[in-house]
Amino acid sequence: MNASNFLSANVSLNNSYSMRSNTRAACVANAAFIGNAPLDKLETGIKSIDHLVQRYSINFNIDEGQLADNAFQKSLVLYGQDQRLDYFNLPPCMYMLIAAASAEEKFIVHRFYLPYKNGVRFATYLLNEEGEIIESVSYQRNVKYLQAFKIIRKQIALANQINESIAA
């Protein structure tokens, strides 16, 4: 058995795992096999957010061609000192970070919305080019929404660690 046969057998075997597991640990383990696959199962404690994640999935890709754009989440790429900063209504902490960065630095702004609350903002995450969370802001003050915000932030960080370990 050569390397290509071994890899093809393992890739087909690993892709047969379902992302529909009941536990977050199993979901993260499955994501390790898939790499940059979107997360489509999450238990945040709020059923409506869980349904949104299941319906739209959370897209962890930071490639410009695969950014998320749906009712639940929107992603956009900004560069340091970008002229478009004034039009995106970013939180002041994110605005100052991007405005102070050099023009070569790439940032991904990942926003989550609650469509069942007339599209009110839920959270905004600022990621660097490597996919690490630099800044995060939650717009909801309810304890359950803050807990869901932290769970999503943890999943983004875990996906970044998994992608780094796969790349290494």
Secondary structure, DSSP 8 states (H G I E B T S, - for coil): --HHHHHHHHHHHHHTS-S--SSHHHHHHHHHHHSS--B-----S-HHHHHHHHHH-B-----GGG--BSSSEEEEEEETT-GGGGGTT--HHHHHHHHHS-TT-EEEEEEEEEGGGTTEEEEEEEEETTS-EEEEEE---SHHHHHHHHHHHHHHHHHHHHHHHHH-
